[in-house]
């Protein structure tokens, strides 16, 4: 089996909001609305704050049949588009976030 060449990916700046409770979910919802109004994310992407058995959680919907649940400690990450145009939103759990994302210095 042949293997392809390996390249290091260039780190890109992202914007992040952490789920620290119900108040942060309200801020996330407002943030997603602002991203929509600015044309930075596609119209099918939505974020809904919900309550899961007494714990505030949120749900990111990125298209038909594809949604992610964000729980306390998780992060909502906005990846700007490489070219002019919409970027993407992603739900990242705390473990992966602290392993893969480095703060700007």
C-alpha positions as CSV (number, residue, x, y, z in Angstrom):
1,X,0.0,0.0,0.0
2,X,1.4,3.4,-1.0
3,X,1.2,6.2,1.5
4,X,0.8,9.8,0.6
5,X,3.1,12.6,1.5
6,X,2.7,14.3,4.8
7,X,2.3,18.0,5.4
8,X,2.0,19.9,8.5
9,X,-1.1,22.0,8.6
10,X,-0.7,25.7,9.1
11,X,-2.4,26.8,12.4
12,X,-5.3,29.1,11.7
13,X,-7.0,31.6,14.0
14,X,-10.3,30.5,15.3
15,X,-12.9,32.1,17.6
16,X,-14.0,30.1,20.6
17,X,-16.8,30.3,23.2
18,X,-16.8,27.9,26.2
19,X,-20.0,26.4,27.6
20,X,-19.9,27.4,31.3
21,X,-23.7,27.3,31.9
22,X,-27.0,28.7,30.8
23,X,-25.7,32.2,30.4
24,X,-22.9,31.1,28.1
25,X,-25.5,29.3,25.9
26,X,-27.5,32.5,25.5
27,X,-24.3,34.2,24.4
28,X,-23.5,31.4,22.0
29,X,-27.0,31.7,20.5
30,X,-26.5,35.5,20.0
31,X,-23.0,34.8,18.6
32,X,-24.4,32.4,16.0
33,X,-27.1,34.9,15.0
34,X,-24.4,37.6,14.6
35,X,-22.4,35.2,12.4
36,X,-25.5,34.6,10.3
37,X,-26.2,38.3,9.9
38,X,-22.6,38.9,8.9
39,X,-22.7,36.1,6.3
40,X,-19.9,34.3,8.0
41,X,-21.8,30.9,8.3
42,X,-24.3,29.2,6.0
43,X,-28.0,29.7,6.7
44,X,-28.6,26.0,7.5
45,X,-26.4,26.2,10.6
46,X,-28.3,26.9,13.8
47,X,-27.6,26.7,17.5
48,X,-30.4,26.1,20.1
49,X,-30.0,26.3,23.8
50,X,-31.9,23.5,25.6
51,X,-32.1,22.0,29.0
52,X,-31.2,18.4,29.5
53,X,-32.5,17.1,32.8
54,X,-31.7,20.2,34.8
55,X,-28.3,20.8,33.1
56,X,-28.1,23.5,30.4
57,X,-26.8,22.1,27.1
58,X,-26.9,23.4,23.6
59,X,-27.3,21.8,20.2
60,X,-25.5,22.8,17.0
61,X,-27.3,21.8,13.8
62,X,-25.1,22.0,10.7
63,X,-27.4,20.5,8.1
64,X,-30.1,17.8,7.6
65,X,-29.6,15.0,10.1
66,X,-26.3,16.4,11.5
67,X,-26.3,17.9,14.9
68,X,-23.9,18.0,17.8
69,X,-24.6,18.3,21.5
70,X,-22.4,20.7,23.6
71,X,-22.2,20.0,27.3
72,X,-20.6,22.0,30.1
73,X,-16.9,22.4,29.6
74,X,-17.2,22.0,25.8
75,X,-16.4,24.7,23.3
76,X,-18.1,26.1,20.2
77,X,-15.4,26.9,17.7
78,X,-15.8,29.1,14.6
79,X,-13.4,28.4,11.8
80,X,-13.3,31.4,9.4
81,X,-13.4,30.5,5.7
82,X,-10.0,30.4,3.9
83,X,-11.4,32.6,1.2
84,X,-14.1,35.2,1.3
85,X,-17.2,33.2,2.1
86,X,-18.8,31.3,5.0
87,X,-16.8,29.5,7.6
88,X,-17.8,26.6,9.8
89,X,-18.9,26.0,13.4
90,X,-17.8,22.9,15.4
91,X,-18.6,21.6,18.8
92,X,-15.3,20.4,20.5
93,X,-15.2,18.6,23.9
94,X,-12.9,19.9,26.6
95,X,-10.3,17.2,26.3
96,X,-9.8,17.6,22.5
97,X,-9.9,21.4,22.8
98,X,-7.1,21.6,25.3
99,X,-5.1,19.0,23.4
100,X,-5.4,20.6,19.9
101,X,-6.0,24.3,20.3
102,X,-3.3,26.7,21.5
103,X,-4.1,30.2,22.8
104,X,-2.6,33.1,20.9
105,X,0.3,34.7,22.7
